[in-house]
């Protein structure tokens, strides 16, 4: 999963294109038994970065020998001297030494430590490929060379000329793990469920995506709960009712459904969503902000539809709005003779509600409910 095509990503700092490699290359290296080198795993999908780290460890760190030829550092326990000791010598009992630095972009380096780390990597870079696999896991590669560090003696700040991110860009094999598209995540969820002899439909897998954060760790956790529940019920199928029961909605999604209820002129359902938001102790001003934002999102969708674009995937790509939301929004707007006029009037009511929230002693939630009445009457 994730980023299986060759990518070129724009680097705003130096205007050069950032070349990233296909993750299948890692599979090929593991299969060949030659995994030496410096790797940089980065991107939004942490699950896939950890997946490949585990795959390398499982393939090369033998039981009982990991302490000798394997070291895992984190942002909280990184030691530049221990790191240098690991890569300055050949493996003892394994074919390769494996050194992993997780959350490398969050390491709080002491004065001179970053320079020492980069110096060590530069010194051993050409030899490492023969006996060591060094993996840096970062969130992004946006670090700049003008970050500051505190001097241990004076406490004064000084500028560091070293940039770990720039070293990675120039000297490491870069593998970017992006968020997966919904279609890929649906297939992945179904594959996991099938492995556990549990069935889940495409529709219900998509329903999970739209209730939970679209990150693989989050989705895997939600699916594991659903699988366990289905088994406890002596069933081999995950139903929509199971998802409603076990997978909590995001507050944002509840506000989105509230807005859709308004669009469908289903006032009772809109009030029900408002009551749920109240039970979640969401502040009225935040609820109003989410309603206004969702109505703002309607405008580009409305413009795309009115221009003749009917494909929800195309509209999603153009607007940056989730395809599921585009589909629901486009269907709801068909009920209005003048969608753009309705949206603008609704946004004006939101502005008036915002002023009242800041200037009246009336119940805050009551004002939101009045807003729902007002929009439903347009």
N, C-alpha and C positions, 0 to 999 in steps of 0.2 A: 504494500500500500504506500501511498504518498510519494509524489514527485518522481515517478518512474521515467520521466522524460528528461532529456538534457535541457538545462535551464541557463538562461543568461539574465542576471538581475542587475538593474542599474545601481551603481554606487554613486550617491549624490556628492560624496566628499571629493573624489578625484575624477569623476565623470568617466571612469573606466567601467567596462562591463565585467561583472563578477561571474566567473565561470564555476558552475557547480556540477558535480558528477552524478550519474545515475546510481542509486543505492544498490542496484543489482550487481554492481562492481564488487561490493562488499561480499555478497554471496559467492561470487566467482573466486575472490581471494581466499575465503574460508575453505571452499572446496579444493582449491589448489594447495592449501597448506602454507601459503606465503602471504602473511598478513602484515609484514613489517612496514613501518612508515609513520608519518604524523597525520592524524585525521582530525577534522573539525566537523562536529555534528551541530547543526543549529536550526532554528526555525520554530514555528508555533506548535507543531505536533510533537510534544515531548515523548509520547508513547512510542513512536517509531524510533526515535533516537535511542531510548532505553532498550527497545526490542533488539536492535543491532548490537548494542553493547553486551547484552545478555547472550546473544548468539555467539559472539566472539569469545566471551568468557567460557561458555559451555563447551566450545570446541577446542579451547587451548589451555584452560586452567584446570589441570587435573586435580581430582579430589585429594586433599591432604597436602597439596603442594602449592596452593595459591598464595600462602603467606611468603613463600620464598621468591616466587617469580611474578607476583601480581600485587599491585598496590592501587587502591582507590582513594583519591583525595576528593574533598568537597570544599566549598567556600569557607567552611568553618574550621577545617583541620589541615589546610594546605601548608606544607613546609617545603620551602625551596631547596633546603639542604637534603632532605629525604628524597625529594624528586630527583635531584642531581645524582645521588647515590644509586637510585634505581636504574637510571639509564646510562650510567657511566661504566657499567659492568655487564658481562654476558650472563644469560640465564644459567641457573644451576642445574635444574632437573627437567626443565621444559624446553621446547623448541624456541619459544619466544617469551620475553618479558612483556607483560601487559600493564600499562600505566594509564589510569583513567582519571581525568580531572573534571568532575561534575560542577555545574554552575560556575564555570571559570570566569564569566563576566561579572560575578558578584564577589570575587575574592578581594578583600581589603588588604592590599599589599602594603607592607611596611616600606620605609624609605630604601630604595635600591633593589628591592626584591623582584620587581617586575623586570628590571634591566637584567638581573642575574638569571631569571628564568629564560628570557629571550636569548641571552648569551649562551646558555647551556644548550638550548634547542638548536641554535645556529651552529655551535661547535660540533654537535653529534648528529646533525641532520643527515649527512650523507651515509653514515654508518648504521643509523637506527634501523633502516629497512632490512638489514640482515639479521637482526636479533631482537627487535623490540617493536611493539605496537603501542603508540601513544595517542590517546583519544582525548580531545578537548570537547566538552559539551557546553555550548553557550546558547543563550536565548536569541541574541542577534549579533551581527557583525558591524554595529554602528558606532563602536567606540572610536573616539578621536584621540589624537596625539596630545591634546592640550589638557587632559585631565590633571588634576592637582593631587598631590600627596602631602601629608604633614610630616615635617621633620621630627624625628624622635627626640632630638635634644631641645630644640627651641619651640616646637609646636607651630612654627610658622609654615605657611603653605608654600610649596614650590612646584614648578611645572615639570611634569615628567615628559621626556622626549620619547619614551618607549610606548608602543601601542601593541598590545597582544593581538588585537583584532587585525591590525595591518600585517603583522607577522603571519597570521593564519591565511590571510588573503594571498600573500606572496609565496608562502612556503608549504602550506598544508594541503591535503586533499579535502576539498570542501563538499559536504553533503548537506543539502537543505531539505528539511522535512516540513512541508507546508500542511495546512489544514486540508483534509480530504474533501472532495465534493460529496454532496448527499448521496448520489448514486453509488459511489464506492463504499461509503459507510453503511448503507443498507445491505449491500452484498456481504460486507464484513460481519455485521451483526447476525445475518442469517447463517453465515458459515460457522460462527461460534456456537450458535444455538443448535445447528445440525450436528456438530461434533458432540454435543451433550444430549443428542437424540430428542431435541425439543424443536418444534416447528414454530415459526413466526412468519406472518405474511409480509409482503413488501409494504402494504399499507400500514401495518402496525409497527414495522421497523421505522418507517418514516415518521410515524406518530411519536415514537421515542425521540427522534432527532429534534422534533419541534417542541418537545417539553423540556429537554435537557440541553446543557451546553454541548456544542458540537465538537467536543474533544474526546479522543479515544479512551483516555483513562476514565472520564466521567461516564461515557456511554457503556464501557465494559462493566463498571460498577453497577449501573442501573440494570443492565441485562443479567448480570449474575443474580441480583435480587429476584428478578422475574423468573429466572430458571428455577431457582430454589423454591419459589412460591408455587410454581406449576407442579413441581414434583411433590410438594407437600399436599397438594390437592389431587394427587394421583392423575395428573393430566400431562400430556406431552405437547400441548399447544399453549402459547402465550396469547391471551385475548386483549382486546382494547380495554375491557373492564379491569384486567390485571394492571395495565399500565396506568389507568386512572387512579387505581388504589395505591400503587407503590411508587410511582414516579412523580414527585411533586412538580407542579408547574413553576416556572420562573415567574417572578412578579411582572417582568416585562411582557411575557406571553399573556398573562392574565389581563394586563392593560390592553394588549393587542386584541384579545377576544372581546373585551369590553367595547373597543372601537368598532369591531366588526358587527357586534350586536346592534350598535347604533346605526351602522350602515344598512343593516337588514331590517331596521325599524322594529327590532325586538327589545322593547324597553325593559320588560321583565328580566330578560337574560342579562341586559346591561347592568341593572341594579344588582342582580345576583353576583356578577363579577366584581362590582364595587364593594359589595359586602365581603367578598373573599379578600379583597385588597385591604379592607378595614381589619379583618381578622389577622392578616399578616402584619398589621401595624404599620402599613405604608403611609407616609405622610401625605396629606391631601395635595400639597404643593408639588410633590413628586408625581402623584397620580395625574395631576393636571399636565405636568410637563410631558409625561409619557403619552397622554391622549393627544396633546398638541403635536408631538413629534410624529406620531402615527398618521395624523391628518396631513402633516407636511410631506410625509412619504407618499401620500396618495397623489400629490400633484404630478411628480414625474411619471408615475404609472399611468395616470389619466392622460397625460400628454402623449405618452407612447402609444396607448390604445387609440386615441383620437387620430393619431397620425397614420394608423393602419397596421401597426405592429401588434400581432395577436399572440405570438409565441412567448410564453411566460419565461422561458429560459433566456431568450434574447433580451427581454426587458430586464431580467435580473442582472444580466451581464452589463447592460448599459447603466442601470441605476444603482447597482451595488446592494439592492434589497433582496432578501432571501426569496428564492423561487416560490416557496410555499406561500409566503405573504403576498407575492405578486399575483398568484393564481386566485387567492381568496379576494383580494382587493379588486382585481379586474372584474370578477364575477359580480361583486357587490355593486360596483359602479354602473353596471348595465341597467340598474333599476332607476337611474337618474337621467332626466332629459338633459340637464346641464351639470355634469359632474364637477367641472372646474368651479362653477358658481357656488355649488353646494359646499365644496371644500373650503373656499375662501370665506364664505359666511360662517362656517363652523369654526375656522381659525379666529375670526373676529369675536365670536362668542367665547372662545378660550381666552382671548386677551382681556375681555371684559370680566371674565371669572377671575383671572389673575389679579386684576385691580381690586376686585371685591375681597379676595382673600387677604389682601394687604391693608384693607381700609375699613373692614366691617367687623362687628362682634357676632355676626350670625355663625351658626355651626359650619365649620369648614367642610365637613362631609356633605352637609345640606346644600352648600353652594355647588359642589361637584354634581350632586343629584339634580339640582336645578339646571345645570349645564346640559346634562343628559336629556332632560325634558326639552330644553331649548333646541338642541340639535335634532332631536327626533321629530320636532314639529316643523322643520324646514321643508 
